Amino acid sequence: MQRYHYTLSIPEDQDNRRLVVSWLLLALGSLVGSGLVVILVVLARTPLISAIIPWVASFRTALVVHVDLSVLVWFLAFAGALAAITLNRPRPVMERTGLWPAVVGAVIIALSPFLGPDLPFMNNYVPVLKNWPFFIGLALLLGGFLVMTVLGLIPDQDPVRTTPEEAALRFGLKTALAIIILAALVQIQTQFKMPLDSEKNQEYFEMLFWGSGHVLQFAHTQLLLLAWLWLASEGGVAPPVPASTVIAFFAVGALPVVVAPAMNAVYAIDSMDLRLAYTSLMIYGNGLATIPLGLAILWGIFKGPRSSPATVGPERTALLLSLLLFAVGGLVGFLIQGGNVTIPAHYHGSIIGVTTAYMGLTYHLLPKLGFRAPPPRLARWQLRLYGLGSVAHILGLAWSGEHGVPRKTPGIEQGLDALAAKLPMAIMGTGGILAVTGGLLFLVLAFRAMRHGRDR
């Protein structure tokens, strides 16, 4: 059985390398900020503990900042690092024009609860604080990242010679960047079609980010496929999938989303028809390639050479846990009935599946960028702690959803009266604490490797 090696070459140019490191630092920094507030989020939902902590009233504000930093900033900044890897010719002025506004915007988002009114809205995709500093930070972040996205899409006048496998990964990355541009166009289209007399409440922001948020998920899925292929190849699991098939997978993953602007044009922004159209697009269009590619990678693991646990690198561990989390999240999606915590259980699987893959890629990229490699054994244990803790967290949420526990609700507001309702939420809280511990350990390992690399 023929196997193929999928990887992106790290640029030799030092300016390009510094750009990759800068975006990676922004990604890691966003996790530092989100980690400081996620402890509050987890404790505010855990029985007994939530009754004694004094900050439950700030649960929603903490959750807004946590989601925006740990999903929006983390995902976009890591995508910026991947785009920077593929830049063959440095453009320092334009690159800084994209990087620094994004950095400043992320910092303002993190500090926005202290810079204006504390009025959180828990709408989907981009939850917001209704104060001007937050929106200024969001505009700077998205504007800076869009500059980097455009740079990643500009054809190079002197393209580097690549293998067919690397060319396939570059094609997948460019489809993801093109989808991000499409999400920005959908956002502009939505803004112009918003009802002028709409009150700026949670329903308003739900409508505002509904279309672009759905479109952006397609880009994240494309990047997840790229990460799986890269991790598999570097983890000793060369996938038995030729480059032409991988390109077809990326094309199939990207094509359904091109109808998004047409849906915005046909339906009113505040109509239920548009909401259902985007929901159907997500259900039937997103992730079409994840199942066949995931099965192909698992087949490669099953048929590949056996490795002892001591020789398995963190790339392989991250790959297996990412596949597991993404599959669990997808299966939980079939259990959704009503607005309970089964919904966050579903998307936590998808989000944490992507995050775990990015953690594995971070471990792989650090020594390639001139830093010290984190200790492999400790990195594997970190990934297991984070991944398996997240699985417990997700299953606890899904089980609680069967008891009707409402989403986005802290402490006693959850209505946990019976033991049957408290037990799954306790499992959720325990898994969440393990996952948070694993996430903090990831940051310690990554920053320690970068610090020692600089010292050297």
MIKOLVO-492912 format. One record per atom (N, C-alpha, C, O): x, y, z. Coordinates in pm, whole numbers, plus 50000, padded with zeros to 5 digits. Layout:
REM residues N
XYZ...
END
This chain:
REM residues 456
500844988150000500005000050000500895012550000501695014650091500735020749897501555032749885501105043249985499915045250009502105050050044501825060350143502445073550098503395073850020501885084450149502295097750104502625106350226502065104550334503535115650205504015124050315503565138350292503975144850196502715143250381502145156750369502745165850475502625163350595503395176450430503985186050521504205199250448504315199550326504255210250523504595223250468506025226550505506425225050620506805231050408508205234650432508275247850509507585257450475509105248050611509295260250690510195269650611511235265350560509825282450598510625291550516512025293550572512225293650694512995294950482514375297450522514605312150555515455315350638513855321150492514025335450514513705338950659512655335150711514615346350724514445349550866513275358950891512615357950995513005368150798511845376950815510565368950815509665371550896510455359350725509265350850722509135342550848508045340750901510265337450897510225329551020509755338051138508965333551220510265350351145509825359251253508335361951244507655363151346507825363051122506385365251105505585353251154504565354851221506045341151121505385328951169505375328751321504355325951384506535331851381506645331651528505735342251589505135339751693505635353851526504795364551581503325360451585502645362551685502835354651477501445350051475501245338551574500195337551637502255329951587502145318951683502115324451825501375319251909502905334751853502865340951986501515347252014501015346552126500915353451914499565359051932498575347851963497715349452050498695336651893497805325251918497975320252061496985318152132499225318252104499475313352240499045323552345498515319952449499295336452316498875346752410497375347252429496895350052539496625344452322495165344452336494715333252429493725334652501495445322052429495095311052520495435314652664494755310352757496485322452683496805327052819495655335252874495215333052987495165344752794494055352952839492795344952864492115346852965492485335752772491265327752789491395318252907490405315252974492625313452932492815304353045492555310953178492145304353273492795323853186492565330953312491085332053345490705332653462490245332353241488815333453267488095320053259486985318753311488705309853195488005297053183487855290353320486905282753342488795293353412488655287753547487345292553609486645284653673487035305153591485765310553641484585303653574483605300353640484675301453442483565295453368483275281353418482125277753437484345273453438484155259653483483615259253625482675251853653484205267053715483775266853855482355272053871481625267553959481945281353786480595286953796479535276853758478355279053785479935265653694478965255253657479065242853745478215234053736480085241953829480315229853906479515230254037479635239954112478715219854065477935219754189478825221354312479995217654309478285226854418478925229654547479905241254535479795251054609480875240254442481855251054428481175263854383481495274654432480225262654289479565274554236478785282154343478495293954327478445275254454477665281754559478525290654649477985298954722479855288954644480705296354737481615306454667482155315354732481805305154534482675314854469481935328154453480725328054429482615339354466481935352254470481715358554334481155369554327482125351954221482105359054094481105353453996481225355853876480115346054042479155340053950478415350653869478025348153755478225362553926477505372953854478245377153728477615382053633479565375353724480355379053607480565367353512481405367853423479795356753531479945344753449479825347853301480655343453222478805355353261478555357853119479635366653058480045364552944480095376553133481185384853083482445376553064483125377752962482765368253163483935359553152483795350053033484775347352963482585345053011482385335652902482555342452766483095336452673482095355052754482285362452629483775363752597484205360652486484555368352694485985370252671486675356952644487525355952555486295346752720486895333452701486645328152560487575323552494485405328652514485075323252381485785331052272486335325052179485785344252282486415352152177487925350052170488495349752062488565348452286490005346252286490375332052248491295329852170489655322252303490035308252285489545302352154490025291752113488615308852088488135303651959488475313551848489235310151757487935325451854488125334951744489605338851727490175337051620490215344151835491605348851823492555337151804493435337751718492405326551881493305314951874493265308651735494315305951677492075306251682491955299951551492495308951440493235304351353492115321851443492555330851337494065333151344494725333551240494605334751464496045337051476496835324851430497885326251366496345312951460497065300951414496945299751262497895295651195495795303351207495675303751061496655313951002497215311550895496855325251072497845334951027499245329251026500015332150935499585321051127500905314651129501055304951012502115304450950500005297350982500065288050868500205295650737500965291550648499485306850723499605314850602501005320450588501555321050478501605324750701502955330250697503975319850653504985323350590503745307250684504665296750642504775295950491505835292950437503675298850422503645297050277504085309550200504135309250077504395320450271504855332550201506305330450157507185328350239506535331150027507875328849974508685341649966509915341249972508025352949951508725365649938508225375050046507055378750046509105379150139508645387750250508205401450202508825407350113507145406350262506645419950238506515426650375505415427750428507645431250434507635435250576506595445750612505935444450715506445456050529505505466750563504075461450569503355464050665503655453950466502305448650463502085438450573501005437650631503115430550602502975420250706502775426550843501945421950922503525437150872503315444051000501965451151004501345452351109501515455750886500195462150879499105452350919498075456550973499305439550894498335429650936498535425051079497575423151154499795423051119500085417051250499735426251366499015422251457500235438651365500115447051483498685451351514498315451451631497855454751415496445457251451495775445151514494955446651604496125433151465495535421051523495965419351669495165415651754497245422051697497745420951835497045431151925496565427652033496995443651881496355454151961494875450951982494345452752091494215446151876492805442751887492555431751989491605432552067493415421351989493245410352085493425415352228492685411252317494405424252250494625429652384493415437952429492995436952545492865445952340491705454052376490505445152409489775448052504490285434452333489185425252362489345419552503488385418652579490585415552538490825409652669490565419552781490105415752889490865432452757490705442652861489365449752856489065457852944488555446952755487315454452734486355454352853485645464252871486275443752936485375444553052485735455853148484875460553223487015460153146487455470753237487465484353170487775494453234487125484753039487225497252964485875503452930485815514452875484785496552962483475501652928482385494253003482695486453093481115496552969480015489953038480105474753031480495469152928479755468253140479795453653147478425448153106477605444653190478205447652974476915443252922477145432052820477285434852701477175419352865477495408352775476265403052701475165402552756476475399252576475445392452496476015379152448477045378752382475325368152483475825354852455475315349552321474825338352313475425357652217475035352952084476085343152032477205342652083475705335551930476585325351876477725331451794477625342551743478805323651785479985326351701480855337651751482035335451778480335349751765481125360851818480325367451930479705377851907480315361652050479625368352161480285381852188481485383352168479505391452233480025405152241479755411252377478845407252449480585421152411480305430452519479865443452453480545448652365478735448552496478205460552432478905472852490478325480552567480155474552450480885486852478481835489652362482285480352295482135502352340482905506252222484325500552221484785496752114485035499752332486365493752326486355479552271487235475752194485345471652309485265457952258485155457952106485885450552039484275466152050484075466251905485275472051832485575467951720485975481651892487205486751832488255475551826488925473751725488385468151937489315456851938488955446351835489835441051767487655443351824487215433251728487525437751585487965429751502487285450651555487555455951421489045455351388489425451851277489895458951485491345458351462491805444051440492615441451351491305434951521491685420851507491325415551369492175410051299490065417151330489595411651203490245418751085490605412450986490405431951094491045439250986492485435050966492925433050852493235433651075494615429351065494735415351007495595412750923493855406351052493935392751000493555392150852494125384050778492615400350808492255400450667493415404850580493565399850468494245414050629495455417750554496355405550536496865403150426496545397950642497365385850633496735375650540497445368550468495415374750542494715365350454494945368850308495195360050226494845381650276495075385950138496515382950095496745378449983497475385450185498865382450153499045367550124499805363850033498355359050200498465344750178497865340150047498215329449997496965348149991496315344349865497015350049742496765345549630497895360049760498585366049645499545355949585500415350849656499435352849455500375343449393501795349149394502005360949366502745340649428504125345049431504705345149290504435336049211505505355549259506075356549126507165346149102507475342948987507735340949208508785330849196508425318949284509035317049389507435310949242506955300149328508035289749356508855286549269508015284649478508995274449516508575261049459507395258449434509575252549439509285238949392508805230649511509445230349615507695224149494507135216149602506785202349551506645200049431506655193149645506165179849611504655180649585504015190249627504095170749518502625170849499501875171249631500815177349641502415164649734501735164549864501735178449927500705182849980502875185449922502905198849978502025208249897501365217049953502025206549765501155214849682499685212749720498895222249717499315200449756497945197649797497605204849927496515210349942498565204850023498325212050149498225227050124497395233850186499055232350037498985246650005497645250049940497075260649966497155241049856495835243249796494765243549904493875252149902494835234149998493865234050108493915246750191492875251950231495135251650219495275263950296494665275850221493995284150281494905276550090494355287650013492835287050005492175297450003492255274950002490795274150005490265279550138489235286250142490975276450249490555281550379490635296750383489735303350434491725302350330491875316950330490815323450242490285334050276490505317250128489455322650040488095322350110487295331550093487825311850188486565311050261486505322050367485435327550393487645325350429487675336150528487335349450462486605357550519487865351850342487495363850267485995363850237485335374150247485465352150200484025350950175483225354150300482175360650293483705349450416483015352550542482985367650567481985372850614484085374650534484115389150551483105395850457482445405450496482995390950334482025396550240480595394250287479735402950275480335382350341479005379350396478705388450514477575392850530479725391250596479525400150710479155414350663478265420550720479855419250561479535432450506478125432550447477355441950467477795422050373476475420850314475395420750422474355427250407475645413550531474695413050641474515426750706473405430850736475625433750726475575446850791474695456550712473925464150771474815456250580474025465350497472545461450493471695469950466472235448850519470845444350511470155443850648468975440350655470875447150755470275446750888469135456950896469285468150846468005453350956466915462950974467375475251049468005474151155467075486950997467585499451054467015502351193467665508951274465805497451219465165500451347465415489651452464745489451556466375480651426466625469751520467225474951649468135483251648466715470051760467315473251889468605465351903468655453551867469665471751956470975465251968470975455952089471625458552190470245444852076470165435052183470805421952135471445421552030470635411352214471265398652179470755393252046471535387651969469485394952019468935390251892469575397551774469795391551669469865410251791470525418051685471905412251652472235410251536472695409651755474045404351731473995389851684474895385251613472955382551724472775368951671472595369451520473215361651447471745378551472471545380251328472815385351260473145381151149473525394451328474675400951267475785391051233476405392051127476025381351321477145372151301476705358151257477535349151246475415356251233474915342851201475505337751069476015326551064475435345850963475915341250833477415339750828477915329150791478155350150865479615349550857480175339150953481185332750924479515337351069479965327051163479875313151105480775305051123478775310451035478635297350971479675295450862480275284750850479885305850782480865304750673482255302150730483015294150675482605308950838483935307450896484205293150942485355288750942483175285850980483375272051025483915263250912484635253550937483545266450788484065258750675485575260550663486295251150630486065272750689487505275150685488215267150794489275261250770487645267050913488255259351022488315244450988489285237751021487285239350923487285225250885488365222350782489035212050790488555231450685489625229650587490985229150655491825220750622491205238150751492475238350822492645226050910493765221350931491545220750961491625208251039492085196750952492915188650995491565195750829492015185350737493515186650711494235176750708493965198950690495395201350670496195196550790497215189850775495715199950911496435196051033496465180951047497505175351084495365174051019495355159551029496395153250936497145144350977496435157850812497395152150717498825154750761499675145850751499095166650809500445170150853500845162050976501935156450981499955161351074500245153651195500415138751165501295132151221499575133551076499695119351040501055116550978501705106651012501475125150887502745122850818503925123950913504865116150903503885133551006504975135351101504875125751218505845124051292503725119451236503545109851345503725095551304503325086451376504335093251189504595079751144503405072751083503395060551072502385080551043501185074650982501025081050844500125089150824501875077450751501765083450618500445079150556500255067350528499515088550532498175084850485498225078450346498975083150260497455067950323497435061450191496505068650094495685062350027496625081850085495755090150002496625098649910497415106549960496515097349778497345105249687496965119949689495875123649734497885128249639497675142649642496445146849563495735156049604496185140249452495025143949371493725141749448492785149649435493655131149527492465128549608492345138749720491235143149752493455142649780493435152749885492925165949830492125172749894493385169849712492895182049649491385181249626490665190949647490925169549583489485167749564488735169049696487645174849700489305163849806488685165249937488555180049975487495184450020489635187549956489585201849988488565209149902487865218049950488475205549775487515212049686486085209049730485235217949733485825196549764484495192549810484145199849939482995203649960485135201750027484885208850152484585223550134483885229550215485115229450026484965243850006483755247549921483165258149942483385239249826482365243049728480995246449787480385256149743480475238849885479115241849932478935256049985477845261649974479995262050042479835274950109479715286550010479365297650051479995284349883479935295449787478495300449768478295311249712477505292949815476105297349801475705307249909474595312549905476575309850007476205318350120475775332450077474735337050123476515339449990476045352749950474685352549882473885361749899474425342049804473125340949737472005339149839470915344649822472255331549946471245329750050470965343050119469805346150148472005350850145471805364050205471005373250114470225381550161471195371749983470485380249887469015376349875468165385049856468715363449886467355358549864466475360749988465325364749976467035358150107466225358650230466505371450308467595377150300465505375850383465695387150474466615382950588466565371550634467465392150634468465388950735467805384350865468345375850935466635389850897465975386351023464925375451006464075373651093464985367950895463965357650870464425344050922465615341050927463455336050961463745322451003464235314050885464995304550904463785317450764464225310150646465745310750630466375300750597466325322550654467775323950641468485315750749469505309450722467965316050869468585308250976468575293350944469575286350962467435288650895467335274450861468225271050742468775260050735468375280450648469225277950532470685276050576471365266950528471155284750666472535283350713472695270750799473735264150794471685267450876471755255150954471855242950863472645233950889471055242750758471115231550663472465231250590473025220550566472975243150556474285243650491475355237650581476245230450534475275240450710476255235050803476105219950817477095212650818474865215250829474625200950851475035192650730475715182450743474615197150612474805188850493476035192550410476475184750326476605204550433477725208850351479075208850419480085205950355479105212050549480395213050618480875199350664480095191350716482125196750644482705184250693482495172350602482625160950646482165174750475481935163450384483185154850368483095142750346484365161050380485605153550360486185148150490487115140050486485645152250606486265147950731486095132950755487015126450804484935127450719484725113050743485615104550655486325096050709485635106250521486515097650441487995099650473488755089950476488425112150497489835114150528490175108450665491225102250682489295110550763489525104750895489615089650891490475083650956488735083250813488775068650800490045064150730490625053950766490495071750630491735068250559492925068950654493815060450649492945079150740494045080350836494005068950937495045063250971492815065650985492695054251078493125041251012493745032751076492795039550884493235027750809494755027450800495375016850812495365039350778496815040050775497445036250908498495029850911496795040251019497295036451151497165021451171498085014951222496035015751130495775001451150496734992951068497204982651115497004997150946497844989250856499324993050864500164986150807499635003850934501015008350940501835000551040501304991951111503125003451047503994996551141503634999751285503245011051317503764989851371503454991851513504584999651580505764997151554504215008951667505195017051739504975015351888503835014251934506075015051962505955014152107505545027852163505885038052104504835028152275504405040952331505545050752355505365062852347506755045352384507895053952414508405061352291509015071952303508155055852172508675061952049507625070251976507945076751876506375070052022505325077851956505465092451995505475095752114505555101251898505715115451925504395122051959503345115851945504435134652004503205141652038502315143951915501105145751930502905144051794502085145951674501045134851661499875137551630501455122551683500525111251669499465111451780498295108651754499875114651901498915115652011497885126451984496695124452004498355137951936497435148951904496475144851794495285148151800496965137751694496115133251583495005124151633493835126151600495355114051712494345104451760493295111251848492105108551835493735120051936492785126952024491915136751945490735138251975492485143251845491695152351762490615144751686489465149251679490975133251630489985124851561488885120551657487695121051623489275116351779488295111951879487355123151918486135121251921487905134851948487075146151993486135150751883484965153651910486635151551760485785155951650484655146051627483525150051598484945133051639483915122851622482885123451734481685122551708483335125051860482405126051973481515138251957480305137451979482095149551918481295161551897480245159551789479115164151803480625152751680479665150251573478525141151617477365143551583478845130751693477805121551739476875128251839475665125851836477425136551927476575143552023475595152851952474505155352002475995157851836475095166651761473765160351729472755167351716473735147151715472475140251685471545139651806470375136051792472065143151926471235142652047470585156052079469815156852175470875166352002470385179752035468865180452023468285177351918468235184652132466795187152136466555198952230466655197452351466245210552174465995222252256467295229652289468365225852242467175240152370468295248852400469005245352529469135253752618469465232852541470155228952663471655227052635472135230352527472375221752735473835221052725474325210252629475535208652612473435202852565473875193752460474465201652343475345196652272473985213852322474495222052211475975225452234476775223052144476365231052350477805233252370478615220352375479795220452339478005209352418478725196652414479095193152270480195188352244478165195552178478425192752036479555201451983480515196251926479455214651999480475222951935481785223052014482835226551958481755219352143483015217852214483845206552153485075207552144483175195852111483915184952047484635189651922485805186351901483935197251839484535202251716485655212151746486745211151690485385221751835486365232151866487615226151930488735229351892487415217452029488565211852099489305201852010490505199952026488585195551916489275187251819490255195251736491375190851711489835207151692490735216051618491875220751707493035220751666491555224851831492575229851923493635219251951494825222351954493205206751972494175195951998495095193951879496295191751897494555194651759495395193451640496405204851633497565202651599495965217151666496875228651664497945227451773499085231851753497595221651888498605219351991499695209951938500875212551958499275199151872500255189951815501135196551711502345194151707500545205051626501335212151526502295222051592503415224051544501875228251703502765237351774504005230051822505125234851806503805218351883504955210351927505875206851810507095206851825505285204051695506095200751578506835212951523507975211851478506185224651525506765236551463507865242851546508795248651490507785241951679508735249151764510195246051728510955255451705510615233251722512025230851684512315234751540513455238251508511335234251451511545238351313511815253351302512475257851209511295261051399511455275551398512655280151481512845292151501513455270651528514685274151600514575273351750515515277251819513445268451803513295267351948513585253051991513755244151909513615251252120513835237752173512545229752165511455235152186512655216952134511495208152131511045205152274511875201752357509755206252304509275202452437509555187552462509595179752367509745183552588509975169352618508845160752562507685162852601509125151152473508045143552407507115136452505505895136552487507685130352609506845122952703505885132252777504715129152794506405143752820505555153352890504515159352795503375161852835504905161452670503955166752572502825156752547501665160752534503165143952541502105133852521501155133552640499945132552621501685134352762500815134352880499945146852884498795146252926500495158052842499695170452837498515168752743497395172552777498765163152626497705161252527496635151552578495445153752558497085140952646496105131352701495255137752810494045135852815495905145452897495175152153004494145161752946492995162052990494565169552847493655179152785492565172052705491385175452717492955162352623491995155852536490985147352611489785148452587491455138852700490535129952772489705137652874488545134252898490295148052935489495156753021488375163552943487265165052993488685167452820487675173652734486585163852697485415167552688486955151152674485945140952643484985139452761483765138852742485525138952884484655138153003483785150553014482595149553047484355162052988483595174552992482425174252893481305178052926482695169652771481675169152666480585159052701479395161952688480995147152746480005136852779479155141152899477965138252904479775148152996479005153253109477975163453065476845163453114478365172352973477415182152920476285175252844475115178652860476645165352760475615158452682474635151052773473425151152749475155144652877474305137652973473405147653046472225144953068473955159053083473155169253150472065174553059470975178053104472355175252928471345179652834470125170652834469005175352811470325157952860469195148752869468295151952988467125148152991468855159053088468065163453204467565177753188466975183353280467795183653071467275196953043468035208353106467485219253120469295206253144470075217153203470285227953096470785224852988469925240553124470025251053021471465254852995472325253753083471735259552873473065264052835473265278652877472315285952903474545282652884474935296552915474355301253048473985312953062474285292053146473675295253275474585290253386474955278553385474955298753484475865294553590475115290453716473925293053733475885283853805475475281853944474085276553966473635267353897473385282454063472075277554103471025279853995469965273653998471325288853898470365291453791470165279053702469215278553624471065269253714470955257453628469815248253673469375239753596469345249853796468245241653844468665227253874467935217953842469825225453936470325212053965469785207454100470485208154201468565202754102467935198654227468155183854257468425180254372468025175454158468115161054179469555156254160470335162154086469885145154229471215139254216471475135054072472605136154024470435130254004470595125753866471035137153774471685134853672470675149453810471095160953731472455166053776473225171253695472765164753905474045169653956475215160953914476305166053889474995147753905476095138553876476755141453740477975142853735475985142453631476655145253504477345158853500478375160453435476775168853571477435181753574478705181253657479655188653631478735172553758479975170553834481035164253745482215167953751480615154653661481555148653565482055159353469483245159853436481135167853423481515178753335482555187853402483555191453341482285191453529483205200353599484575194053619485605200553602484585181053657485855174053676486645173253546487845175953543485945169553438486615169053308487105182753265488185184053208486305193053293486715206553258487965210853332488845217153274488055207553461489235211153539490465203853485491545209753476490305190953450491435183553390491865189853258493055191053231490875193753177491195199953048491895213353067492845216452996491425221353163492065234153191493505231853236494415239053195493715221853322495065218653367495955214753249497095219153239495395206553159496155202753040496445214652951497525215552893495475223852939495695235752858496785244552915497615249752841496785246353047497825254353111499195247853096500195254753076499235234453106500505227353087501025229152945502235230152924500125229352847500535231952709501235245452697502285246452633500665255652758501275268952752502625269152822503565275452773502725262452935504005261753006505065255152918506175260352906504715243852855505685236752771506075245052650507245245552613505095251552588505375259352467506255271452499507255273652431505885279252601506675291152633508045287452690509025294652667508125276452762509425272052813510345268252697511525271652697509795261252598510595257552481511065270052405512195270552357510195279952394510575292152323511615300152401512525305852343511465300552531512435308052613513815301552607514815308552589513875288352622515165281552617515765282352477516985283052461514905282252375515425283452239516095296852218517145297552155515505307652271516085321052258517405321752337518385327452290517415315852458518645316152538519775309352461520915313952463519445298352394520465290952322520985299052204521855294352131
END
